[in-house]
C-alpha cells in the first residue's frame, strides 16, 4: 500500500506492472502528492510468464526490449487517474 513520507506531504508505493498486464515482473515506485489520500492501486504480484533479465535464473523466456520497456494500457490508465487526483486542487479537469 501507500506509505506516508516523513518529511513532506508525499506518499510512496511500489507496484508490479505484472498486476496491470505486463508479462514480466516489472516493479515501479510511485510518488504521490495531492489534496487527499492517494487512490488504491493493484498491489498483488501475479506470476510473470517472462523475464527482462539476461540471466535465465527463473527458467522463463526473455522478452524483447521493446516489450520490456512498454507500459501496459491498464497501468497507463492508472497513472493518468493518479495524476488527475493529484491535480484536483480547487478545480476540475
Short mmCIF file of the C-alpha atoms (twelve columns), coordinates in Angstrom:
data_MODEL
# 
_entry.id   MODEL 
# 
loop_
_atom_site.group_PDB 
_atom_site.id 
_atom_site.type_symbol 
_atom_site.label_atom_id 
_atom_site.label_alt_id 
_atom_site.label_comp_id 
_atom_site.label_asym_id 
_atom_site.label_seq_id 
_atom_site.Cartn_x 
_atom_site.Cartn_y 
_atom_site.Cartn_z 
_atom_site.pdbx_PDB_model_num 
ATOM 1  C CA . UNK A 1  0.000   0.000   0.000   1 
ATOM 2  C CA . UNK A 2  0.892   3.642   0.229   1 
ATOM 3  C CA . UNK A 3  3.379   4.853   2.859   1 
ATOM 4  C CA . UNK A 4  3.396   8.441   4.134   1 
ATOM 5  C CA . UNK A 5  6.646   10.360  3.710   1 
ATOM 6  C CA . UNK A 6  8.188   11.583  6.964   1 
ATOM 7  C CA . UNK A 7  9.494   14.886  5.602   1 
ATOM 8  C CA . UNK A 8  6.731   16.218  3.356   1 
ATOM 9  C CA . UNK A 9  3.131   15.564  2.238   1 
ATOM 10 C CA . UNK A 10 4.082   12.833  -0.210  1 
ATOM 11 C CA . UNK A 11 3.183   9.166   -0.344  1 
ATOM 12 C CA . UNK A 12 5.212   6.327   -1.876  1 
ATOM 13 C CA . UNK A 13 4.360   2.841   -3.057  1 
ATOM 14 C CA . UNK A 14 5.794   0.071   -5.178  1 
ATOM 15 C CA . UNK A 15 3.592   -1.741  -7.676  1 
ATOM 16 C CA . UNK A 16 4.224   -4.602  -10.046 1 
ATOM 17 C CA . UNK A 17 3.250   -3.805  -13.612 1 
ATOM 18 C CA . UNK A 18 2.530   -7.526  -13.925 1 
ATOM 19 C CA . UNK A 19 -0.657  -6.771  -11.952 1 
ATOM 20 C CA . UNK A 20 -1.643  -4.460  -14.826 1 
ATOM 21 C CA . UNK A 21 -0.889  -6.871  -17.676 1 
ATOM 22 C CA . UNK A 22 2.894   -6.729  -18.206 1 
ATOM 23 C CA . UNK A 23 4.242   -10.229 -18.876 1 
ATOM 24 C CA . UNK A 24 7.390   -9.696  -16.763 1 
ATOM 25 C CA . UNK A 25 7.845   -8.762  -13.118 1 
ATOM 26 C CA . UNK A 26 8.419   -5.052  -13.670 1 
ATOM 27 C CA . UNK A 27 8.221   -3.200  -10.368 1 
ATOM 28 C CA . UNK A 28 7.729   0.553   -10.322 1 
ATOM 29 C CA . UNK A 29 7.982   3.063   -7.470  1 
ATOM 30 C CA . UNK A 30 5.360   5.821   -7.415  1 
ATOM 31 C CA . UNK A 31 5.392   9.092   -5.503  1 
ATOM 32 C CA . UNK A 32 2.116   10.944  -4.913  1 
ATOM 33 C CA . UNK A 33 1.321   14.413  -3.553  1 
ATOM 34 C CA . UNK A 34 -2.262  15.578  -3.680  1 
ATOM 35 C CA . UNK A 35 -5.109  17.136  -1.725  1 
ATOM 36 C CA . UNK A 36 -6.392  13.780  -0.461  1 
ATOM 37 C CA . UNK A 37 -5.027  10.349  0.298   1 
ATOM 38 C CA . UNK A 38 -3.813  8.595   -2.850  1 
ATOM 39 C CA . UNK A 39 -6.145  6.195   -4.636  1 
ATOM 40 C CA . UNK A 40 -5.914  2.437   -4.269  1 
ATOM 41 C CA . UNK A 41 -3.585  0.632   -6.678  1 
ATOM 42 C CA . UNK A 42 -3.237  -3.038  -7.635  1 
ATOM 43 C CA . UNK A 43 -0.656  -4.326  -5.167  1 
ATOM 44 C CA . UNK A 44 -0.930  -8.003  -5.997  1 
ATOM 45 C CA . UNK A 45 2.024   -9.819  -7.579  1 
ATOM 46 C CA . UNK A 46 0.826   -12.255 -10.257 1 
ATOM 47 C CA . UNK A 47 3.291   -14.805 -11.564 1 
ATOM 48 C CA . UNK A 48 5.234   -13.434 -14.512 1 
ATOM 49 C CA . UNK A 49 5.381   -15.506 -17.667 1 
ATOM 50 C CA . UNK A 50 8.584   -13.873 -18.983 1 
ATOM 51 C CA . UNK A 51 11.703  -12.126 -17.739 1 
ATOM 52 C CA . UNK A 52 13.616  -8.984  -18.763 1 
ATOM 53 C CA . UNK A 53 16.904  -10.186 -17.289 1 
ATOM 54 C CA . UNK A 54 19.704  -11.628 -19.395 1 
ATOM 55 C CA . UNK A 55 20.171  -14.179 -16.619 1 
ATOM 56 C CA . UNK A 56 17.775  -17.084 -17.028 1 
ATOM 57 C CA . UNK A 57 17.655  -17.999 -13.358 1 
ATOM 58 C CA . UNK A 58 13.870  -18.192 -13.348 1 
ATOM 59 C CA . UNK A 59 13.651  -20.531 -16.329 1 
ATOM 60 C CA . UNK A 60 11.272  -18.086 -18.031 1 
ATOM 61 C CA . UNK A 61 11.735  -16.897 -21.582 1 
ATOM 62 C CA . UNK A 62 13.389  -13.496 -22.030 1 
ATOM 63 C CA . UNK A 63 11.245  -10.841 -23.701 1 
ATOM 64 C CA . UNK A 64 12.394  -8.389  -26.325 1 
ATOM 65 C CA . UNK A 65 13.492  -4.961  -25.114 1 
ATOM 66 C CA . UNK A 66 10.606  -3.099  -26.769 1 
ATOM 67 C CA . UNK A 67 8.048   -5.137  -24.829 1 
ATOM 68 C CA . UNK A 68 10.112  -4.931  -21.631 1 
ATOM 69 C CA . UNK A 69 10.110  -1.123  -21.825 1 
ATOM 70 C CA . UNK A 70 6.430   -0.823  -22.746 1 
ATOM 71 C CA . UNK A 71 3.796   0.285   -20.252 1 
ATOM 72 C CA . UNK A 72 0.616   -1.820  -20.170 1 
ATOM 73 C CA . UNK A 73 -2.513  0.169   -21.114 1 
ATOM 74 C CA . UNK A 74 -4.146  -0.598  -17.741 1 
ATOM 75 C CA . UNK A 75 -1.108  0.802   -15.891 1 
ATOM 76 C CA . UNK A 76 -1.073  3.884   -18.133 1 
ATOM 77 C CA . UNK A 77 -4.733  4.483   -17.243 1 
ATOM 78 C CA . UNK A 78 -3.995  4.045   -13.517 1 
ATOM 79 C CA . UNK A 79 -1.165  6.594   -13.769 1 
ATOM 80 C CA . UNK A 80 -3.427  9.078   -15.567 1 
ATOM 81 C CA . UNK A 81 -6.087  8.648   -12.852 1 
ATOM 82 C CA . UNK A 82 -3.401  9.123   -10.185 1 
ATOM 83 C CA . UNK A 83 -2.241  12.332  -11.867 1 
ATOM 84 C CA . UNK A 84 -5.784  13.642  -12.154 1 
ATOM 85 C CA . UNK A 85 -6.457  13.029  -8.463  1 
ATOM 86 C CA . UNK A 86 -3.220  14.848  -7.550  1 
ATOM 87 C CA . UNK A 87 -4.218  17.842  -9.698  1 
ATOM 88 C CA . UNK A 88 -7.705  18.263  -8.203  1 
ATOM 89 C CA . UNK A 89 -6.772  21.234  -6.063  1 
ATOM 90 C CA . UNK A 90 -9.775  23.530  -6.314  1 
ATOM 91 C CA . UNK A 91 -10.520 22.791  -9.962  1 
ATOM 92 C CA . UNK A 92 -11.828 20.064  -12.219 1 
ATOM 93 C CA . UNK A 93 -10.088 18.563  -15.220 1 
# 
